[in-house]
């Protein structure tokens, strides 16, 4: 389905109004990424954080929240943990990727309709190739089986992974995601594991897809002692950039990849959907790195 973007609507638009919904997202850098690139392109954009922990909504409150955002004139929103799957029944149409993944991270509000899309998988794919593209990736382990894990699994299978093992504290979620991805990529072996040890053992690399390690969910998603120096470890969390897991993995000699590049690339793809204008992804990456350096020095 094709939607006219705010940029196509003419100069009568006061601004492009977007935001992010999720829980525990007060530290998100999405406003800086979107508004900064909009300024560089001469586009009027306002991007707001709509944190469920602050505003007092959960999954049951999403229908009313989306109605409110439409009524306020929002052009679109990003969706993060834990709502990427819960919003799916609340949109009128889905992109092919969102439908295949069973997860939405971007919703466009156009002409009274809601269109769900997913830029996580393409953003992660670009980020991985730039950071760890020369590493073996035939066997990949995923820790976590939520909406982000679906996107990362899709990206790695699209890159040619021959086998994938998924572990989640809720075994039924891991099994459901393994079934979904295995149906989409029949040439690969995709299975669920009951423990992190079973998932990590023998993998070329591990992607940490759970919220464990965020400032709002501190800790380790699994015991780093399970890692071997020849493995690579990717964490999709970007606040903080260097999670406890990445620090422990680096200490063991593993190649590591933080979540900053994925955050930027998925934002760049969402920005183009919100505005109808292609952003300068390299500029967004530089701005993100500069912001991270300032925060680290503060």
Secondary structure, 3 states (H helix, E strand, C coil): CCCCCHHHHCCCCCCEEEEEEECCCCCCCHHHHHHHHHHHHCCCEEEEEEEHHHHCCCHHHHHHHHHHHHHCCCCEEEECCCCCCCCHHHCCEECHHHHHHCCCCEEEEECCEEEEECCHHHHHHHHHHHHHCCCCCCEEEEECCCHHHHHHHHHHHHCCCCEEEEECCCHHHHHHHHHHHHHHCCCCEEEEECCHHHHHCCCCEEEECCCCCECCECCCCCCHHHCCCCCEEEECCCCCCCCHHHHHHHHCCCEEECCHHHHHHHHHHHHHHHHCCCCCHHHHHHHHHHHHHHHHHC
